[in-house]
Amino acid sequence: MGNKKTVSVLGLGRMGSALANALVQEGYEVTVWNRTSKTIENTRSVATPQEAFKSDVVVTCLSTYDVQQPLLTNEIRTLVNLTSGTPEEARRTARWAKDNGVEYVDGVIMAVPQQIGTPQSKILFSGNENHHVLHAFGEPVHVGEDAGLAALYDLALLGIMWATFGGYLQAVALVGSEGITPEKFTPMATSWLNEMSTLLPEMGEETHTRKYETDVSALDINVSGLRLLAEANREQGLDTTIPRALHDLFERAQRNGHGNHSIASVIEEIRK
């Protein structure tokens, strides 16, 4: 093992198990604990979290912060927290760590379990600028000193993913109502998404400067388009939750004086 430290992993769901296996592959001496009995090859299983705290580093990958919080103790030397939560939950844990003399790293995993330990896995982390165990899981990306920033980035990026998936599924249902298969429609959808992604830097700049003048596609046009989208889904017998929600948001921005502005102006309603 050389000079590599001992590591414990708390939580052996799909992701926690993948983390433990990645640490074993990197040559760490790994101890594991799970609320229900579970073993990982080439690791030492312990019956209590307290036994796991004897390692140099404790990695937590539990279901929620509510599950994690009762387990925390100042017996931990270094806590690498990979439990998903809100920015405030991460900051609260960071404050606890500081008060108890525990070195703290807060991270989020931007990968599925099968990608852990590969270049496709990115680990966004905040707080302590470097921690060796993160390299076992993928590419570490430090996003700032504030312990809550990793969770903030995580939820922001997942929000894009969920909105995209929701929009795609709505579209597949809409064209499918006329017998068009996903196989036929999806190549056009991916090409469209690639085109849309090129607009994000400009849109982001508009939200930063709050200058929304446009000669391309005013909000008025898009409100009308969303109304048509919702109506078409209704006519085809589909649920209209997603297009209606977008229409209502865009329409509020329109009513508040942004009708001649770009879509980016909708952020003023979101910021409220």
Backbone hydrogen bonds, N-H to C=O, Kabsch-Sander energy under -0.5 kcal/mol:
donor,donor_aa,acceptor,acceptor_aa,energy
4,K,1,M,-1.5
7,V,29,E,-2.4
8,S,57,V,-2.8
9,V,31,T,-2.7
10,L,59,V,-3.0
11,G,9,V,-0.6
11,G,33,W,-2.7
17,S,13,G,-2.7
18,A,14,R,-1.6
19,L,15,M,-2.4
20,A,16,G,-2.4
21,N,17,S,-2.4
22,A,18,A,-2.2
23,L,19,L,-2.2
24,V,20,A,-2.1
25,Q,21,N,-2.3
26,E,22,A,-1.4
27,G,24,V,-1.7
28,Y,23,L,-2.3
29,E,5,K,-0.5
30,V,28,Y,-0.8
31,T,7,V,-2.5
32,V,44,R,-2.6
33,W,9,V,-2.2
43,T,40,I,-1.5
44,R,30,V,-2.4
45,S,43,T,-0.6
46,V,32,V,-2.2
51,E,48,T,-0.6
52,A,48,T,-1.1
53,F,49,P,-1.5
54,K,51,E,-1.1
55,S,52,A,-1.6
57,V,6,T,-1.8
58,V,78,T,-2.9
59,V,8,S,-3.6
59,V,57,V,-0.5
60,T,58,V,-0.5
60,T,80,V,-2.1
61,C,10,L,-2.8
68,Q,64,T,-1.6
69,Q,65,Y,-3.1
71,L,68,Q,-1.9
72,L,68,Q,-0.8
72,L,69,Q,-1.1
76,I,73,T,-1.8
78,T,56,D,-0.6
79,L,103,E,-3.2
80,V,58,V,-2.9
80,V,78,T,-0.6
81,N,79,L,-0.7
81,N,105,V,-2.9
82,L,60,T,-2.8
82,L,80,V,-0.7
84,S,62,L,-0.5
90,A,86,T,-2.0
91,R,87,P,-2.4
92,R,88,E,-2.5
93,T,89,E,-1.9
94,A,90,A,-2.3
95,R,91,R,-2.4
96,W,92,R,-2.1
97,A,93,T,-2.5
98,K,94,A,-2.5
99,D,95,R,-2.5
100,N,96,W,-1.4
101,G,98,K,-1.1
102,V,97,A,-2.9
103,E,77,R,-2.3
103,E,101,G,-0.5
105,V,79,L,-2.5
106,D,126,S,-2.0
107,G,81,N,-3.0
107,G,105,V,-0.5
108,V,124,L,-2.8
110,M,108,V,-0.7
110,M,122,K,-3.0
111,A,109,I,-1.1
115,Q,112,V,-2.2
116,I,112,V,-0.6
116,I,113,P,-1.3
117,G,137,F,-2.7
118,T,115,Q,-2.1
121,S,118,T,-1.7
122,K,110,M,-0.9
122,K,120,Q,-0.5
123,I,139,E,-2.4
124,L,108,V,-1.6
124,L,122,K,-0.6
125,F,141,V,-2.4
126,S,106,D,-2.9
127,G,144,G,-2.1
128,N,104,Y,-1.2
128,N,126,S,-0.5
134,L,131,H,-1.2
135,H,132,H,-1.2
136,A,133,V,-1.4
137,F,133,V,-0.5
137,F,134,L,-1.3
138,G,134,L,-0.9
139,E,121,S,-3.3
141,V,123,I,-2.9
143,V,125,F,-2.5
144,G,125,F,-0.5
149,L,146,D,-2.0
152,L,148,G,-1.8
153,Y,149,L,-2.9
154,D,150,A,-2.5
155,L,151,A,-2.5
156,A,152,L,-2.2
157,L,153,Y,-2.8
158,L,154,D,-2.6
159,G,155,L,-2.1
160,I,156,A,-1.5
161,M,157,L,-2.1
162,W,158,L,-3.3
163,A,159,G,-2.4
164,T,160,I,-2.5
165,F,161,M,-3.0
166,G,162,W,-2.7
167,G,163,A,-2.4
168,Y,164,T,-2.6
169,L,165,F,-2.8
170,Q,166,G,-2.2
171,A,167,G,-2.1
172,V,168,Y,-2.8
173,A,169,L,-2.2
174,L,170,Q,-2.2
175,V,171,A,-2.8
176,G,172,V,-2.1
177,S,173,A,-1.3
178,E,175,V,-1.5
179,G,176,G,-2.1
180,I,175,V,-1.9
185,F,181,T,-2.1
186,T,182,P,-3.3
188,M,185,F,-0.7
189,A,185,F,-1.7
190,T,186,T,-2.8
191,S,187,P,-1.8
192,W,188,M,-2.1
193,L,189,A,-2.5
194,N,190,T,-2.1
195,E,191,S,-1.9
196,M,192,W,-2.4
197,S,193,L,-2.2
198,T,194,N,-0.8
198,T,195,E,-0.8
199,L,196,M,-1.7
200,L,197,S,-1.0
203,M,199,L,-2.3
204,G,200,L,-3.1
205,E,201,P,-2.0
206,E,202,E,-2.1
207,T,203,M,-2.0
208,H,204,G,-1.4
209,T,205,E,-2.6
210,R,206,E,-2.1
211,K,206,E,-0.8
212,Y,210,R,-0.6
214,T,260,N,-0.5
219,L,258,H,-0.5
219,L,261,H,-2.6
220,D,259,G,-2.6
221,I,218,A,-0.6
222,N,218,A,-1.3
223,V,219,L,-2.5
224,S,220,D,-1.9
225,G,221,I,-2.1
226,L,222,N,-2.5
227,R,223,V,-1.9
228,L,224,S,-2.0
229,L,225,G,-2.3
230,A,226,L,-2.5
231,E,227,R,-2.2
232,A,228,L,-2.8
233,N,229,L,-2.2
234,R,230,A,-2.1
235,E,231,E,-2.7
236,Q,232,A,-1.7
237,G,234,R,-1.7
238,L,233,N,-3.0
244,R,240,T,-2.4
245,A,241,T,-2.3
246,L,242,I,-2.1
247,H,243,P,-2.6
248,D,244,R,-2.7
249,L,245,A,-1.9
250,F,246,L,-2.8
251,E,247,H,-2.8
252,R,248,D,-1.7
253,A,249,L,-1.6
254,Q,250,F,-2.1
255,R,251,E,-2.8
256,N,252,R,-1.5
257,G,254,Q,-1.6
258,H,253,A,-2.0
259,G,254,Q,-0.7
261,H,258,H,-1.7
262,S,212,Y,-2.1
265,S,262,S,-1.7
266,V,263,I,-2.3
267,I,264,A,-1.8
268,E,265,S,-1.8
269,E,266,V,-1.4
270,I,266,V,-1.5
271,R,267,I,-3.0
272,K,268,E,-0.7
